[in-house]
Each structure stands twice: as structure tokens, then as C-alpha cells.
Amino acid sequence: MPALILFGRSWLVASDDLPIPMLCLMVVHTVWCEFSNHILALRAVRDTMATYPSCAGALSFCLSTKVRAHQGLESRCDAGKTALAWLFGTFFCFLFSTCLEGLILRHSLKGCILQPGARQHVNGLLYLHFVVTIADLAFTILGTFLDYHVGNSCYVRNHVHAAIVVVIVGNYFIIACNFLGIALIFSVYPDLSSEEKWNRMFTMLGCFLCLPQGNGHDRDSQGSLSHIANCFGEVFQGADLVPSDIAAGLALLALQHRRMLENEMLGRRASCSALPKGTLFDVASKPWANKPLRASAVNDDEITPCSGNIDTPEELYITDESLANVLSEAAHYARWALAAYGWLLYTWANPSGGLALVCSAQDAQNCCYHRTKGDDLDRSALKVCAGISDDDLFHKQMLHLTNWVGEQPYFIARDSARHAIVVSIRGTMSVQDCITDCMYKPVLLNADVIGLPHLSGCQLHCHAGVVTATSFILSDLEKHGILHRLLLGNTCSLGSKQKRKHWHRDDVFGSNRFGGHQGWTLVLCGHSLGAGVATVLSLHLRQTFPSVRVWAIEPPGGLLSAELAAACREWTISSIHGSDLITRLSGPCLLKLRHDLVDSLVRCKVNKFTLLARLSCSPDIVEPDDFIMQPGDRENEANTFRQEFERFHIQQIKDRPLMVAPLYPPGRLLHLCRIPKNSGSQPVLGYEYEVRWISAKDLMAQGLLVSRNFFTDHFPDKVVAVLSELSMKFRTKDPTLDKINRLGTFIQTEGNHAAPPT
């Protein structure tokens, strides 16, 4: 830090990133010098050194090389002097490069991360090193021509010529490594603004992914890419940081957050001996609304976000048995959420099961007779993972890997054991899903459509990408009318006669399959992006289906305004696993992470090489105080950088208020908190967990926590395993459920399941 400026342009490295490359080059050049010296020898080293008994060190080495070179060349060779000049030129380049690399190494280790003034001589040394590299390349090319024209005629013995060829080829390899390193740190757009730079990069990404052009879908995709580029440009600006600075800042934050994870646990424990006073999903009965299913969002960049209050949930104390029922239900629908990902993720979570599906007799028969469809494996994995049959599956919308931006795959099936119709929505799996995820700026929901007319303005904020995906699913549900025919039957009053005729034409199952489900519960579930879409979908469906319930498995953190998130608590439970990154991700949390990262770099009291070396060798014994100064300990040039960044940060928030619009995860939050293991216990998953009810306000105030598990904690297969193990841990009275609920199994339970109180 800041980015290295060479040849009038900035590069992707800073002056303190050079110790490791320079150390590697020093070792290579030193070994190559010695190799070049010894490989040309025709006599013993002792005979050569005896000629110059008073020489030592580098001078002795150079004179030794000269004698060996003379001995290896024919005295009558016309090109002998040229060959000797080439040899000494190459050797001198090696030797001089080694000395320069040592100097660059020494200077790049000076100062702290944000003290570039201590490394001011690095630029001049790099220019000199570049000149020597060009000279080395010129001598290598000269050696190639000499070897081609002279051949063996100037060498006393054949093996001398072979040695020369080895030196030339090795030299080309070293030079190629130099230029490869230069290419890797080359900044393609050094002088563009942050927004324009990210726009160019995402345009290149679209070309690389071969996104087609020409129709409405593609125009939407290009617009989304531009929108995402602007979002990235807004977050990653204001500080002249290179990738290694960000890595060092995250390492420093990980040290600080490790202490926070160990000592600061959110919320309250979920269980005690008190009996519950109510149920979680007490939903007021409301008349069905004869309104079209349409997600209405208003894009208004000029609205001012408000900081709504989201109440901290009451202390939810329930019995272990009731908590086990809740966890068992959560694990059950977490498997349904996993089923929406299809065969690929099922195989990731259960390799033997996935391969068994590929090698099944039915699939083998389809393959032999060329009847294999693209979604056969996805359909098979879906049924195995959710524990359903073909008769239970009513609708499956493009579960394969590819989909358009904002068109989220989902399926509708029957959960006979729980008398529920389940809509499971797939989470992030494709590049298009990632684009939908990154459309984080909020838009406004239509208060009348979602049945909350008392809300207005920023109280209706919702994640823009989720609203887009919800609109697609609502349109598809209205087109096919499956939910209305299943749950409402003949009482369905939604839709014109033309729509009903279309529903019957679209009925590929037969009308008899839709009967007998009146009074069943509608359950929406999903993981990650799918959890967010399921929640917003429930806001639009709950007037038509008052018994709707949502199981949001690891939903995105920046999803709903405080008021909408609180309203969803009547019918929504969200699971938060450990330090999951996605469940804490929002615009304000990203800005907080950026601010904390810059603050950690400013207060760092060691150089980057020392920091990363100690963290790599002994990460478990280092403490934050070993690397980070206390605030105000010492004034240096890093404080000037901090002041400039603070001014930019404040101005950016004033100019773009939607970046800090407070958004929260939905419903009641069930935190699966990882705790230190007891000495005598050996949990199945390698960790011990404690179940805690937490508030969305506390979760988002804590922000993003950098840890070794903050990314893998989001994986759906891990969440399923943790929920299954915890449900068994708290179940002590029902022996029928005292089994390990592994991935791909279907738990058949009898009786009603209790739920935590409101």
C-alpha cells in the first residue's frame, strides 16, 4: 500500500509484496550462477583455483569462471571471443540480478503496511532490475545465435556444447518466469474510476461466459451485469489497496473476530424446563384476496432510507422435547431445500449416493436407448433427497444448472407425512444466481399487494435481486395455478375462465391428482437466495393461503426492512449456522467490514511479510496484540491515509444513502452456535453446538465475522447435518426418532410436532 507505480501506471502489487518474489529469484539466480560455473569446467576445481590462490569470494568466482571458459574453447576458433563475451555477459547479469534482488528484498521489508515512505527506494531498484533483465534477454538471444552458427566447432569436448545449451534453455525459462510474474500483476484498467473499471471487468466476464445477445433475456442479463458492476465499484473504492493488502486486513480481522466468537455469544439459549405458552406459527385467519399474484416493486434511488426499529425477540424458552421437534422440522425442510439443487450438489454432499443414481438400472437403460433427458438425474436426486415419489412431485421448474438472471428454479411437491404442500426454491448455484445475489440495493414492495397498507417508504425496503426472482415465481405460479388447485380446489376464485382453461390444458398429471389436499399447510422453504425468495413469496401468498409457513435456511442478511422482517416472525423461522457470511451480508455490513479492515491496516505494527509468515506457521498461538497497536499509540503516515478514507466514507454515504439502508434476515432467528469442545466429548461433526434464539438487530450489528469457517458454514449439506444431530441431541423421550438423519433419508414421524412459543 499504496499500489506500486512503475512506467506511469499502477500495478496490482505494493512495494511490500516483493520479499517472497525477490527471495525466490535470488535463490534461482544464485543456483544458476553456480551451475553455469561448474558445468563449463574441463578440469578440477582445485587446478583452477590454484591459479588464483589469493582470490576469494565473488572475485574468485568470476576468475574461476573465466579460466574454465578459456579451457572449454578452442584457441583457433574465430567466434571464441564473441562466445566468451556472451558467457561473461550472461554470468554478470546473473550476479548483478542477485545483488539487486537482495537490495529490493531488504528495502521492501522496511516499515509497516501503510508506511510506503519507508520503502521509497524500491521503485528505483526495480527500474534497474528491469534493465538487467532486458540485458539478460539480449545475451540469451545472442547465445542462441552463436550456438546455432558455431555448433561444436568452438568447443574442446562435446559435453561443453551440451552444457551451453542447458544454460541457454534455463535462461529462457527464468526470463519467462519473470515476464509471467509481470503479467500477473499487470493492471488492465489503471486510470479508470472504480465504477468504470468494474463495468469493463463484468463486460469481459459476460463475453468469457458466452452470454448470448439479442433478446429480452439477454438485455436483462446485460443490465444486471452493469448493475452489479456499479455495486462492486461502490464498495471497493475509497482506499488505494491492492489484493495483498485486503488479504492482510482480513487476516488481522480474523484474529480480532476469533476472540469475539469465543467470548461474545448473541441471544439466549433456546431451551429450559419451562413449557411453551403458544406456537410459533399462530397466523391470524384472513379472507382470501382476489388479487393477481404479482410482485410490485418501485425503483426509487432518491428515497431516503430510514433506520427502523426491529424489536429484540422475547426470550424464547421451550423444553428440550419441543426444541427437538423444531430442529427436526428444520432439518427435514433443510433437506427439501437441498433437494432443489439437484444431482450436482446432492453428489457433493453424498458422493456414493450420487454415483449410485448415475449407475442405476433405469438411467443405464435410458442411456442405452438414447432416452436420457437433461434433468433425469436432477429429478432422481430430488426424490431421494426429499424422500418423495413421482406421484408426490407436481411441478419442477428448470432445476438444471443454467437459468436466466432473476429466474430461480423451484419445485412443488407433497409432504404426506406432515400434510403439507411444499414449494422448495433453489439457492445460488449458477453465475446468474450470483448476479441476482449481488443486486443488493433495496427497492420498495407494494404495500397493498403484500397486505401491509400501514407501511410506507423505507419500511417496504427489500433486496432488489430477491424481488426480481419472486416476480418470476409468482408469474409462473399464476400461469400453472397448481397451488390454487391443490389447496383451494373448487373454492378457488382467483383467475378468469381463460386462466382456468389454460390450467386444465397445462395439466399433465390429471385432475385426480390435485384432489384431497384442501386444508393442508403451504410450506415454503429454500436455502440462501432461495430462502430469501421464499420469504418474500410468502408476503404475497399469505392473503390467499393464510396457513403459509416458511423455513428459511441460511437466508441472506440484507433481505427486508426491520418492519417487514418483524412481520414475517408470525410464520417464518430462519436458521443461522455459525459465522455464516451470507446471513450477515448487507450493504451496511460491507461498509463496516471495509472500515474495520482499513482501521486494522492502519494500526498494524509489523510488515506484511512478517504478518503472513507468523500466521501461516503458528496461527493458533498468535494474539491480536502481537500485530495491532492500541488506538493512538503512535502517529505515522498511516493516520493521514485513515483521515482521507474517513472523509471519503462520510461523503459516499451522503451521496448514496441506499448503500446504508438497514436490511435484516426474516422471521425468528435460530442460531446454531459453535462452542468450544469439552475434553471428554467427541461430537459426530467435530464441533459442539448450542441452539440460541437471537435478534436480527444484534446479528447485523455484529456484522461480518472473518473466520476459517465463515464460507463453509453456508453449505446446505453441513446445515442439514448440524440440524439433524442437534434434533437427536435434544430428543430424549421419543425413541422412534432416535436415529441419525443422514442426507438423503426421509424421516417418517407420527403425531403433531410442537413448535416454539411466540
Sequence and secondary structure as in RCSB ss.txt:
>XXXX:A:sequence
MPALILFGRSWLVASDDLPIPMLCLMVVHTVWCEFSNHILALRAVRDTMATYPSCAGALSFCLSTKVRAHQGLES
RCDAGKTALAWLFGTFFCFLFSTCLEGLILRHSLKGCILQPGARQHVNGLLYLHFVVTIADLAFTILGTFLDYHV
GNSCYVRNHVHAAIVVVIVGNYFIIACNFLGIALIFSVYPDLSSEEKWNRMFTMLGCFLCLPQGNGHDRDSQGSL
SHIANCFGEVFQGADLVPSDIAAGLALLALQHRRMLENEMLGRRASCSALPKGTLFDVASKPWANKPLRASAVND
DEITPCSGNIDTPEELYITDESLANVLSEAAHYARWALAAYGWLLYTWANPSGGLALVCSAQDAQNCCYHRTKGD
DLDRSALKVCAGISDDDLFHKQMLHLTNWVGEQPYFIARDSARHAIVVSIRGTMSVQDCITDCMYKPVLLNADVI
GLPHLSGCQLHCHAGVVTATSFILSDLEKHGILHRLLLGNTCSLGSKQKRKHWHRDDVFGSNRFGGHQGWTLVLC
GHSLGAGVATVLSLHLRQTFPSVRVWAIEPPGGLLSAELAAACREWTISSIHGSDLITRLSGPCLLKLRHDLVDS
LVRCKVNKFTLLARLSCSPDIVEPDDFIMQPGDRENEANTFRQEFERFHIQQIKDRPLMVAPLYPPGRLLHLCRI
PKNSGSQPVLGYEYEVRWISAKDLMAQGLLVSRNFFTDHFPDKVVAVLSELSMKFRTKDPTLDKINRLGTFIQTE
GNHAAPPT
>XXXX:A:secstr
  EEEETTEEEEEEGGG HHHHHHHHHHHHHHHHHHHHHT SS HHHHHHH TT  HHHHHHHHHHHHHHHHB T
T TTHHHHHHHHHHHHHHHHHHHHHHHHHHHHHTSS TT GGGGTTHHHHHHHHHHHHHHHHHHHHHHHHHHHHH
TTTTBSSHHHHHHHHHHHHHHHHHHHHHHHHHHHT  SSSSS HHHHHHHHHHHHHHHTT   SSHHHHHHHHHH
HHHHHHHHHHS SS   HHHHHHHHHHHHHHHHHHHHH   SEESB SS  SS TT               EE  
TT               B HHHHHHHHHHHHHHHHHHHHTT HHHHHHH HHHHHHHHT HHHHHHHHTT   TT
HHHHHHHHHHHT  GGGEEEEE  SS   TT   EEEEEEGGGTEEEEEE  S SHHHHHHHH  SEEEE TTTT
T TT  GGGGEEEHHHHHHHHHHHHHHHHH HHIIIIIGGG   S HHHHHHHHHT SS GGGG S TT EEEEE
EETHHHHHHHHHHHHHTTT TT EEEEES  SS B HHHHHHGGGTEEEEEETT SGGG  HHHHHHHHHHHHHH
HHHB S HHHHHHHHHH TTT  GGGTB  TTS   HHHHHHHHHHHHHHHHHHH GGGG   B  SEEEEEEEE
   TT   TTSSEEEEEEE HHHHHHH     TTTTGGG HHHHHHHHHHHHHHH  S GGG S   TT      
S       
